[in-house]
Amino acid sequence: MLLDKLNQFNKKQQRLILFLGLMGSIVCQILFSPINNKMVAHGYNIIDFEFAWTANTMDLILTAWQSIIPDIIIFMIIDMFYPILYGMILVSWVLLADYSEKLNNKLLLIAILAPVFDYAENIFSFIVLLYPSSYLVFIPFMISIFALIKFIAIVIVLIANILKIIF
């Protein structure tokens, strides 16, 4: 099973995974920045897009972004690498924290689920961006649900690790 294989990494391998995840995430953030600035200049950021919830709100965002949708598609292509990278960070943090086996496996599963839901969100986001005038009305809701689950999973792992450091 995947969790068993992850638990077999030694501390040096865990730190390498953390380092690679951090470096890759920094590169992604540098690449995201100019496109994010364009989004914000057009009235909305990526979080607004992820949490549009309704087709009406999504249409407002897409109308504002109409002239930069090709740039946002590039953003989304870069974003296909980002979940793996922050997933590496989350997984390595859990492994390095050295929890009990039962808690470790639960947190590893949560750390793995965050990128999975991010990819589901990205797939639906691509549909909206590629077909802004003809996407299915439920898709903005699905994007928002997947984003919410992703962020909850990330926060759970972060809080668990902060609590581990404190106590």
C-alpha positions as CSV (number, residue, x, y, z in Angstrom):
1,M,0.0,0.0,0.0
2,L,1.1,3.6,-0.7
3,L,1.1,4.6,3.0
4,D,3.4,1.7,3.9
5,K,5.9,2.7,1.2
6,L,5.8,6.3,2.4
7,N,6.5,5.2,5.9
8,Q,9.6,3.4,4.7
9,F,11.4,6.6,3.7
10,N,14.3,7.4,6.0
11,K,14.8,10.9,7.4
12,K,17.3,11.9,4.7
13,Q,14.8,10.9,2.0
14,Q,12.0,12.7,3.9
15,R,14.1,15.9,4.0
16,L,14.9,15.6,0.3
17,I,11.2,15.3,-0.5
18,L,10.6,18.4,1.6
19,F,13.4,20.3,-0.1
20,L,12.2,19.4,-3.6
21,G,8.6,20.2,-2.8
22,L,9.7,23.6,-1.4
23,M,11.9,24.5,-4.3
24,G,9.3,23.4,-6.9
25,S,6.6,25.4,-5.0
26,I,8.8,28.5,-5.0
27,V,9.4,28.2,-8.7
28,C,5.6,27.8,-9.3
29,Q,4.9,30.9,-7.2
30,I,7.4,32.9,-9.2
31,L,5.7,31.7,-12.4
32,F,2.2,32.3,-11.0
33,S,3.0,35.9,-10.0
34,P,2.7,37.8,-13.3
35,I,-0.4,36.0,-14.3
36,N,-2.0,36.4,-10.9
37,N,-1.2,40.2,-11.2
38,K,-3.1,40.3,-14.5
39,M,-6.1,38.5,-12.8
40,V,-6.1,40.9,-9.9
41,A,-5.8,43.9,-12.3
42,H,-9.0,42.5,-14.0
43,G,-10.9,42.5,-10.7
44,Y,-10.6,38.9,-9.4
45,N,-7.9,36.5,-8.1
46,I,-7.7,32.7,-8.4
47,I,-9.3,32.3,-4.9
48,D,-12.4,34.3,-6.2
49,F,-12.5,31.8,-9.2
50,E,-12.1,28.8,-6.9
51,F,-14.9,30.0,-4.6
52,A,-17.3,31.4,-7.2
53,W,-19.9,28.7,-6.1
54,T,-22.5,29.8,-8.7
55,A,-22.6,30.1,-12.5
56,N,-23.7,33.8,-12.1
57,T,-20.6,34.6,-10.1
58,M,-18.4,32.5,-12.4
59,D,-19.8,34.4,-15.4
60,L,-18.9,37.8,-13.8
61,I,-15.3,36.6,-13.2
62,L,-15.0,35.1,-16.7
63,T,-16.4,38.3,-18.3
64,A,-13.8,40.4,-16.3
65,W,-11.0,38.0,-17.4
66,Q,-12.2,37.6,-21.0
67,S,-9.1,39.2,-22.5
68,I,-6.6,37.2,-20.3
69,I,-8.2,33.7,-20.5
70,P,-5.2,32.4,-22.6
71,D,-2.9,33.6,-19.8
72,I,-5.1,32.0,-17.1
73,I,-4.9,28.7,-19.1
74,I,-1.1,28.9,-18.8
75,F,-1.6,29.5,-15.1
76,M,-3.7,26.4,-14.9
77,I,-1.1,24.3,-16.8
78,I,1.6,25.4,-14.3
79,D,-0.9,24.6,-11.5
80,M,-1.0,21.0,-12.7
81,F,2.5,20.6,-11.1
82,Y,1.7,22.5,-7.9
83,P,-0.4,19.9,-6.2
84,I,2.3,17.3,-6.4
85,L,4.8,19.8,-5.0
86,Y,2.8,20.9,-2.1
87,G,1.7,17.3,-1.6
88,M,5.4,16.4,-1.2
89,I,5.7,19.1,1.4
90,L,2.7,17.9,3.4
91,V,3.7,14.3,3.2
92,S,7.3,15.0,4.3
93,W,6.1,17.2,7.2
94,V,3.9,14.3,8.4
95,L,6.7,11.8,8.1
96,L,9.3,14.1,9.7
97,A,6.9,14.8,12.7
98,D,7.1,11.2,13.7
99,Y,3.6,10.6,14.9
100,S,2.2,7.3,16.2
101,E,1.6,4.9,13.4
102,K,-2.2,5.2,13.5
103,L,-2.2,9.1,13.5
104,N,0.7,9.1,10.9
105,N,-1.4,7.0,8.5
106,K,-4.5,9.2,8.9
107,L,-2.5,12.4,8.4
108,L,-0.6,10.9,5.4
109,L,-4.0,10.0,3.8
110,I,-5.2,13.6,4.4
111,A,-2.0,15.0,3.0
112,I,-2.4,12.9,-0.2
113,L,-6.1,13.8,-0.6
114,A,-5.4,17.5,-0.7
115,P,-3.6,17.3,-4.1
116,V,-6.2,14.8,-5.4
117,F,-9.0,17.2,-4.8
118,D,-6.9,20.0,-6.2
119,Y,-6.6,18.0,-9.5
120,A,-10.3,17.5,-9.5
121,E,-10.8,21.2,-9.1
122,N,-8.3,21.9,-11.9
123,I,-10.0,19.6,-14.3
124,F,-13.3,21.4,-13.8
125,S,-11.5,24.7,-14.0
126,F,-10.1,23.8,-17.4
127,I,-13.6,23.0,-18.6
128,V,-14.9,26.4,-17.5
129,L,-11.9,28.3,-19.0
130,L,-11.9,26.4,-22.3
131,Y,-15.7,26.7,-22.7
132,P,-16.6,29.9,-20.8
133,S,-19.9,30.3,-22.6
134,S,-21.1,26.8,-22.5
135,Y,-20.0,25.0,-19.3
136,L,-22.6,23.1,-17.2
137,V,-24.2,25.2,-14.5
138,F,-23.1,22.9,-11.6
139,I,-19.4,23.1,-12.4
140,P,-18.7,26.3,-10.4
141,F,-20.2,24.6,-7.4
142,M,-18.0,21.5,-7.9
143,I,-14.9,23.6,-8.3
144,S,-15.7,25.4,-5.0
145,I,-16.4,22.1,-3.2
146,F,-13.2,20.6,-4.3
147,A,-11.3,23.7,-3.4
148,L,-12.9,23.7,0.1
149,I,-12.0,20.1,0.7
150,K,-8.4,20.7,-0.5
151,F,-8.0,23.7,1.8
152,I,-9.5,21.9,4.8
153,A,-7.1,19.0,4.2
154,I,-4.1,21.3,4.0
155,V,-5.2,23.1,7.2
156,I,-5.6,19.8,9.1
157,V,-2.1,18.8,8.3
158,L,-0.7,22.2,9.1
159,I,-2.5,22.4,12.5
160,A,-1.4,18.8,13.4
161,N,2.2,19.7,12.7
162,I,2.0,23.0,14.5
163,L,0.5,21.2,17.5
164,K,3.2,18.6,17.3
165,I,5.9,21.3,17.4
166,I,4.2,23.1,20.4
167,F,3.5,20.0,22.4
